[in-house]
């Protein structure tokens, strides 16, 4: 089933935003207390308070962002062992790591 969308109003987004702003800031005549309520709400700054968990997540994100993408020391160690021919594959450890990884994929 298709839904047809037609636009009757041919304003640009900037014109529409300007129109909405002028309507929102237009003073209301004849209403008592409307001006004072608008002024007290406008003078209050919006505030955002993060939960402890969100603050911890932000700190962790910042810490992770500062970590290097590649562990250069580890790369040098592997290169050195490959160059000397002393690199040994341990199939049991590789299999355990693969099984652990795959088991973790199914968990939410």
C-alpha positions in Angstrom: 0.0 0.0 0.0 1.5 3.3 -1.1 1.1 6.6 0.7 1.1 9.7 -1.3 2.8 12.7 0.2 1.9 16.1 -1.2 3.2 19.5 -0.1 0.7 22.4 -0.3 2.9 24.9 1.4 5.9 25.9 -0.8 8.1 27.5 1.9 11.8 26.8 2.2 12.9 25.3 5.5 14.4 28.7 6.4 11.1 30.5 5.7 9.2 27.9 7.7 11.6 28.2 10.6 11.3 32.0 10.5 7.5 31.8 10.5 7.4 29.5 13.4 9.8 31.6 15.4 7.8 34.8 14.8 4.6 33.0 15.9 6.2 31.6 19.0 7.6 34.9 20.1 4.6 37.0 19.3 3.1 38.6 22.5 -0.3 37.5 23.6 -2.6 40.4 24.0 -5.4 40.4 26.6 -4.0 37.5 28.7 -3.0 38.3 32.2 0.0 36.5 33.6 1.1 35.2 30.2 4.0 37.6 29.9 5.4 36.8 33.3 5.1 33.0 32.8 6.9 33.2 29.5 9.6 35.4 31.0 10.3 33.1 33.9 10.4 30.0 31.7 12.7 31.8 29.2 15.2 32.9 31.9 15.6 29.4 33.2 18.4 27.6 31.4 17.9 24.0 30.3 19.8 21.6 32.4 21.0 18.0 31.7 22.0 15.7 34.5 23.5 12.4 33.6 23.0 9.3 35.7 26.0 7.7 37.3 26.0 4.9 34.6 25.9 7.4 31.8 28.8 9.4 33.3 30.8 6.2 33.7 30.1 5.3 30.0 31.3 8.8 28.9 34.5 8.4 30.9 35.1 5.0 29.4 34.5 6.3 25.9 37.0 9.0 26.5 39.5 6.6 27.9 39.1 4.2 24.9 39.4 7.0 22.4 42.8 7.9 23.9 44.1 4.3 23.5 46.2 3.5 20.5 44.5 1.4 17.8 47.4 -1.0 17.6 49.5 -2.4 20.4 52.9 -1.7 18.8 54.8 -3.6 21.5 52.8 -6.7 20.8 53.3 -6.3 17.0 57.0 -6.0 17.5 57.1 -9.1 19.7 55.2 -11.2 17.1 57.5 -9.9 14.3 60.5 -10.8 16.3 59.3 -14.4 17.0 58.4 -14.8 13.3 61.7 -13.5 12.2 63.6 -15.9 14.5 61.4 -18.9 13.6 60.4 -19.5 17.2 56.7 -18.9 16.7 54.7 -21.9 17.9 51.1 -22.5 17.2 49.2 -24.2 20.1 46.1 -25.7 18.6 44.4 -26.4 21.9 44.6 -22.7 22.9 43.4 -21.5 19.5 40.4 -23.9 19.6 39.5 -22.8 23.2 39.7 -19.1 22.1 37.5 -19.8 19.0 34.9 -21.7 21.1 34.8 -19.0 23.7 34.3 -16.4 21.1 31.5 -18.3 19.3 29.8 -19.0 22.6 29.8 -15.3 23.3 28.1 -14.4 20.0 24.8 -16.1 21.0 24.5 -14.1 24.2 22.6 -10.8 24.3 
